C-alpha cells in the first residue's frame, strides 16, 4: 500500500532490490534501510530472514512500511529520525538507501509535501554526502552498503566519498531510463546548470556498493 505523501516505489527502488538480491544475507543478519518510504526494500530484506530496521523522517512513511511488513508477514522495526541518528552505536551487516537525490533550485530542503521525497538541494547531494560520511560508521566489519541514485548528482563523487570513509567501492548496477514527470519539469533548469547536455531527457541510475574491510 502507498498512502498520499509517501514515495512510491519506482525504477530506482527496483534496481536497489535487484542488487540486494545478489547479496548473501543470512538469517539474523542486521539490515538498515535509510529513507524507507513504503518499505519495499526493507520488505525484500526481511524476506531473507534478516532483522530489518527502517528509518525515515516521515512518520507516515514509517507507518506504511510497518503495515506493509505486517500485511506480508514480515517484521520491520521502524525508527523515526534523520538518517542514521536513531541507530548511533549499533552496527549493521547491510545498509541500503534510496534517498532523495533530485537537484533543485532551492538549497533548502522541504519539510513537508511530496517534494520531500526527492528534492536534495542545488546539486542533489544534500543527503547523499551525509550518507556517504555517516553510514560507514554504523557498518559492521565486512558490512556492505548499497546506495542508489541518479548520474545527475555524481556517481563518482559518491564513490570517492565512500572511499574516504574507508569503504571499498564499485558500481554494481546501472539502468538508463527516460525522465519522469519531476525530472522532465526541471529539464530546462538542468541544462542551464550544466547537469545535462541540451536536449537530453534521460538519466542513468546507478547502485554503488561499498564494503567495510574486516
C-alpha positions in Angstrom: 0.0 0.0 0.0 1.1 3.6 -0.6 -0.9 6.4 1.0 -0.7 10.0 -0.3 2.6 11.7 0.6 4.7 8.6 0.7 7.3 7.9 -2.1 6.0 5.3 -4.5 8.5 2.5 -5.3 9.9 3.2 -8.8 12.8 2.1 -11.1 15.4 3.1 -8.6 13.7 1.0 -5.9 13.5 -1.9 -8.3 17.2 -1.6 -9.2 18.2 -1.5 -5.5 16.1 -4.5 -4.7 17.7 -6.4 -7.6 21.2 -5.6 -6.2 20.1 -6.6 -2.7 19.0 -10.0 -4.1 22.6 -10.7 -5.1 23.9 -10.3 -1.6 24.3 -13.3 0.6 22.1 -12.4 3.6 21.9 -14.9 6.4 19.0 -15.3 8.8 19.6 -13.0 11.7 21.8 -10.5 9.8 21.2 -6.9 10.8 19.9 -4.7 7.9 19.3 -1.0 7.9 17.1 0.8 5.4 17.7 4.6 5.4 14.8 6.5 4.0 12.5 3.5 3.7 9.4 5.2 2.1 6.8 2.4 1.6 9.3 -0.1 3.0 9.7 -2.0 -0.3 13.4 -2.6 0.1 13.0 -3.3 3.8 10.4 -5.9 2.9 12.7 -7.6 0.4 15.5 -7.8 3.0 13.1 -9.1 5.7 12.1 -11.9 3.3 15.6 -13.4 3.7 15.2 -13.8 7.4 17.3 -10.8 8.2 16.5 -8.5 11.1 15.5 -5.2 9.4 15.4 -1.7 10.9 13.8 1.0 8.7 14.4 4.8 9.2 12.5 7.7 7.8 11.8 11.4 8.7 8.2 10.8 7.7 6.0 9.2 10.3 3.5 8.4 7.5 6.2 6.5 5.6 7.2 4.6 8.7 3.5 3.6 9.4 3.3 2.5 5.8 6.5 0.4 6.0 5.4 -1.2 9.2 1.9 -2.0 7.8 3.3 -3.4 4.6 5.5 -5.6 6.6 2.6 -6.8 8.7 0.4 -7.5 5.7 3.2 -9.7 4.2 4.0 -11.5 7.5 7.4 -9.8 7.8 8.6 -7.8 10.9 10.2 -4.5 10.2 11.4 -2.4 13.1 10.7 1.3 12.4 12.6 4.3 13.8 11.7 7.9 13.2 14.6 10.3 12.7 17.3 11.8 10.5 19.4 9.3 8.5 21.5 7.2 10.9 20.9 9.3 14.1 18.3 6.8 15.6 20.8 3.9 15.4 24.0 5.6 16.6 26.1 3.0 18.4 24.6 0.0 16.6 26.3 -2.0 13.8 24.7 -3.4 10.7 25.7 -6.2 8.2 24.0 -4.4 5.3 22.8 -0.9 4.8 20.5 0.0 1.9 19.4 3.5 0.9 17.4 5.2 -1.9 17.5 8.8 -0.6 16.2 12.0 -2.1 18.7 13.0 -4.9 17.0 15.2 -7.4 18.8 18.6 -7.9 16.5 21.5 -7.0 16.7 25.3 -7.5 16.3 25.8 -3.7 19.1 24.6 -1.5 16.6 24.5 1.5 15.2 21.0 1.9 11.4 20.8 2.0 9.9 19.8 5.4 6.5 18.6 4.1 4.8 17.8 0.8 5.6 15.3 -1.9 8.9 17.1 -2.9 10.3 16.0 0.4 10.8 12.5 -1.1 13.0 13.7 -4.0 14.4 17.3 -3.6 18.0 17.3 -2.4 19.5 20.8 -2.8 21.1 22.5 -5.6 23.5 19.7 -6.6 21.3 16.8 -5.4 23.8 15.8 -2.8 22.4 17.4 0.4 21.6 13.9 1.8 24.0 11.8 -0.3 27.1 13.5 1.2 25.8 12.9 4.7 25.0 9.2 4.0 28.5 8.7 2.4 30.0 10.2 5.5 27.9 8.7 8.3 26.6 5.3 7.1 30.0 3.7 7.1 30.2 4.5 10.8 27.3 2.1 11.6 28.6 -0.7 9.3 30.0 -3.8 11.0 33.4 -5.1 9.8 32.8 -6.8 6.4 29.5 -5.0 6.2 28.0 -3.7 2.9 26.4 -0.5 1.8 24.1 -0.4 -1.2 23.2 3.2 -2.4 21.2 4.1 -5.4 20.9 7.5 -7.1 21.0 9.3 -10.4 24.0 10.1 -12.6 22.9 13.8 -12.4 24.2 14.1 -8.9 27.6 12.5 -9.3 28.1 8.7 -9.1 31.9 9.1 -9.0 31.5 11.7 -6.2 29.7 9.2 -4.1 32.4 6.5 -4.8 35.1 8.9 -3.8 33.3 10.0 -0.6 32.7 6.4 0.4 36.3 5.6 -0.2 37.4 8.5 2.0 35.1 6.9 4.7 37.1 3.7 4.4 35.0 1.6 2.1 36.0 -0.4 -1.0 33.6 0.8 -3.6 32.3 0.0 -7.1 29.2 0.4 -9.2 27.3 -2.9 -9.3 24.2 -2.0 -11.4 23.2 0.7 -13.9 19.9 1.4 -15.7 19.2 4.1 -18.2 15.6 5.5 -18.3 13.7 8.4 -19.7 12.9 11.4 -17.4 9.8 11.0 -15.3 7.4 13.9 -14.6 9.6 15.6 -11.9 12.8 15.4 -13.9 11.1 16.5 -17.1 9.7 19.6 -15.4 13.2 20.6 -14.4 15.0 19.6 -17.7 15.5 23.2 -18.9 16.9 24.2 -15.5 19.2 21.1 -15.6 20.5 22.3 -18.9 21.1 25.8 -17.5 23.1 24.3 -14.7 25.2 22.1 -17.0 23.8 18.9 -15.4 22.7 17.6 -18.8 23.6 18.4 -22.4 21.0 20.3 -24.4 18.1 18.1 -25.5 19.0 15.2 -23.2 15.9 13.8 -21.5 17.2 10.6 -19.8 19.3 9.7 -16.8 21.3 6.7 -15.6 20.6 5.2 -12.3 23.5 3.5 -10.5 23.8 1.3 -7.4 27.0 1.8 -5.6 28.4 -1.0 -3.4 30.7 -0.2 -0.6 32.4 -2.8 1.7 33.9 -2.0 5.1 37.1 -4.0 5.4 37.3 -6.7 8.1 
